[in-house]
Protein backbone atom coordinates (compact mmCIF):
# COMPACT_ATOMS: atom_id res chain seq x y z
CA UNK A 1 0.00 0.00 0.00
CA UNK A 2 1.37 3.42 -0.93
CA UNK A 3 1.93 5.95 1.82
CA UNK A 4 0.29 9.32 1.36
CA UNK A 5 2.21 11.92 3.36
CA UNK A 6 0.50 14.96 1.86
CA UNK A 7 -2.36 16.85 3.49
CA UNK A 8 -5.88 15.71 2.67
CA UNK A 9 -7.19 19.30 2.78
CA UNK A 10 -5.37 22.44 1.69
CA UNK A 11 -5.71 25.92 0.19
CA UNK A 12 -3.32 27.03 -2.58
CA UNK A 13 -3.08 30.73 -3.50
CA UNK A 14 -1.82 31.77 -6.93
CA UNK A 15 -1.17 35.08 -8.64
CA UNK A 16 -2.37 35.51 -12.20
CA UNK A 17 -0.64 37.56 -14.88
CA UNK A 18 -3.05 40.46 -14.34
CA UNK A 19 -1.87 40.77 -10.71
CA UNK A 20 -5.01 39.34 -9.10
CA UNK A 21 -4.99 36.46 -6.63
CA UNK A 22 -7.09 33.31 -6.66
CA UNK A 23 -7.27 30.22 -4.49
CA UNK A 24 -7.86 26.56 -5.18
CA UNK A 25 -9.31 24.40 -2.42
CA UNK A 26 -8.68 20.68 -1.94
CA UNK A 27 -10.88 18.97 0.65
CA UNK A 28 -10.57 15.25 1.33
CA UNK A 29 -8.73 14.74 -1.93
CA UNK A 30 -11.31 16.58 -4.07
CA UNK A 31 -10.12 19.80 -5.74
CA UNK A 32 -12.77 22.49 -6.14
CA UNK A 33 -12.78 25.16 -8.88
CA UNK A 34 -10.56 28.23 -8.49
CA UNK A 35 -12.22 31.16 -6.69
CA UNK A 36 -11.41 34.84 -6.95
CA UNK A 37 -10.26 37.42 -7.81
CA UNK A 38 -8.85 38.94 -4.63
CA UNK A 39 -6.74 42.06 -4.25
CA UNK A 40 -3.95 40.47 -2.24
CA UNK A 41 -2.77 36.99 -1.22
CA UNK A 42 -3.91 37.39 2.40
CA UNK A 43 -7.51 37.96 1.34
CA UNK A 44 -7.43 34.90 -0.92
CA UNK A 45 -5.87 32.70 1.78
CA UNK A 46 -8.28 33.92 4.48
CA UNK A 47 -11.29 33.27 2.27
CA UNK A 48 -10.01 29.81 1.35
CA UNK A 49 -9.34 28.93 5.00
CA UNK A 50 -12.84 30.11 5.98
CA UNK A 51 -14.43 27.91 3.32
CA UNK A 52 -12.24 24.97 4.39
CA UNK A 53 -13.32 25.45 8.02
CA UNK A 54 -17.00 25.42 7.01
CA UNK A 55 -16.51 22.23 4.99
CA UNK A 56 -14.71 20.56 7.90
CA UNK A 57 -17.48 21.56 10.34
CA UNK A 58 -20.15 20.30 7.96
CA UNK A 59 -18.33 16.98 7.51
CA UNK A 60 -17.85 16.65 11.27
CA UNK A 61 -21.56 17.15 12.00
CA UNK A 62 -22.46 14.51 9.39
CA UNK A 63 -20.51 11.91 11.35
CA UNK A 64 -22.39 12.55 14.61
Order of alpha helices (4+ residues) and beta strands (2+ residues): beta-beta-beta-beta-alpha
